[in-house]
Amino acid sequence: MIAYLKGILIQKAPAQIILDIGGVGYSALIPLSTYLKLGSINETAELFIYTHLTDSSLSLYGFSTEDEKDIFLKLISITGIGPKLGLNILSGIEASDLEDAIRESDVARISLIPGIGKKTALRIALELQEKLDKKEKLLAVKGSQEKEDLISALMNLGFRRKEVERIVDETINTFSLEAGFEELLRESLKKMARV
């Protein structure tokens, strides 16, 4: 299964692109949001790929970000929504806006997407809300584990837990967990030195 492609963009249209990878041209169907983020012809492009295999065809669906691919996979897991409709949905709304609309159960916003009626919009909101909640819980658990690791590391250096918790919270708020453990530890130590 193909999950990622990086190559030279040799053909580009709003719904489909062709990447040259080592002399082989890979065609991928894309949403409009990905099209707008791609560079020009003859530039390097990378896509996160969903490979769709049926009895009669093999199709590649490309996305500019993993989040966009993730919401696409959630969409096509809903009964009645296939890959083509999934692409159509992501062409009509940004992935982050769709997630917000799902969290807020904004059926009216979802039904504004071309090709999506009220019943389908309601089904998307209901079925994906649960999946998005699970994703957020996993991210929260990951974040709390990294926070505990930082607190533990600083306490092992002789600092008291109360001081450490406040500094770690400040550091995470300033830099976010995306900065990585080492960077957060370094910044926390700098702040502890000023206390």
Secondary structure in CASP SS format (residue, H / E / C, confidence):
PFRMAT SS
TARGET T0000
AUTHOR 0000-0000-0000
METHOD secondary structure of the structure
MODEL  1
M C 1.00
I C 1.00
A C 1.00
Y E 1.00
L E 1.00
K E 1.00
G E 1.00
I E 1.00
L E 1.00
I E 1.00
Q E 1.00
K E 1.00
A E 1.00
P C 1.00
A C 1.00
Q E 1.00
I E 1.00
I E 1.00
L E 1.00
D E 1.00
I E 1.00
G C 1.00
G C 1.00
V E 1.00
G E 1.00
Y E 1.00
S E 1.00
A E 1.00
L E 1.00
I C 1.00
P C 1.00
L H 1.00
S H 1.00
T H 1.00
Y H 1.00
L H 1.00
K H 1.00
L C 1.00
G C 1.00
S C 1.00
I C 1.00
N C 1.00
E C 1.00
T E 1.00
A E 1.00
E E 1.00
L E 1.00
F E 1.00
I E 1.00
Y E 1.00
T E 1.00
H E 1.00
L E 1.00
T C 1.00
D C 1.00
S C 1.00
S C 1.00
L E 1.00
S E 1.00
L E 1.00
Y E 1.00
G E 1.00
F E 1.00
S C 1.00
T C 1.00
E H 1.00
D H 1.00
E H 1.00
K H 1.00
D H 1.00
I H 1.00
F H 1.00
L H 1.00
K H 1.00
L H 1.00
I H 1.00
S C 1.00
I C 1.00
T C 1.00
G C 1.00
I C 1.00
G C 1.00
P H 1.00
K H 1.00
L H 1.00
G H 1.00
L H 1.00
N H 1.00
I H 1.00
L H 1.00
S H 1.00
G H 1.00
I C 1.00
E C 1.00
A H 1.00
S H 1.00
D H 1.00
L H 1.00
E H 1.00
D H 1.00
A H 1.00
I H 1.00
R H 1.00
E C 1.00
S C 1.00
D C 1.00
V H 1.00
A H 1.00
R H 1.00
I H 1.00
S H 1.00
L C 1.00
I C 1.00
P C 1.00
G C 1.00
I C 1.00
G C 1.00
K H 1.00
K H 1.00
T H 1.00
A H 1.00
L H 1.00
R H 1.00
I H 1.00
A H 1.00
L H 1.00
E H 1.00
L H 1.00
Q H 1.00
E H 1.00
K H 1.00
L H 1.00
D H 1.00
K H 1.00
K H 1.00
E H 1.00
K H 1.00
L H 1.00
L H 1.00
A H 1.00
V H 1.00
K H 1.00
G H 1.00
S H 1.00
Q H 1.00
E H 1.00
K H 1.00
E H 1.00
D H 1.00
L H 1.00
I H 1.00
S H 1.00
A H 1.00
L H 1.00
M H 1.00
N H 1.00
L C 1.00
G C 1.00
F C 1.00
R C 1.00
R H 1.00
K H 1.00
E H 1.00
V H 1.00
E H 1.00
R H 1.00
I H 1.00
V H 1.00
D H 1.00
E H 1.00
T H 1.00
I H 1.00
N H 1.00
T H 1.00
F H 1.00
S C 1.00
L H 1.00
E H 1.00
A H 1.00
G C 1.00
F H 1.00
E H 1.00
E H 1.00
L H 1.00
L H 1.00
R H 1.00
E H 1.00
S H 1.00
L H 1.00
K H 1.00
K H 1.00
M H 1.00
A H 1.00
R H 1.00
V C 1.00
END
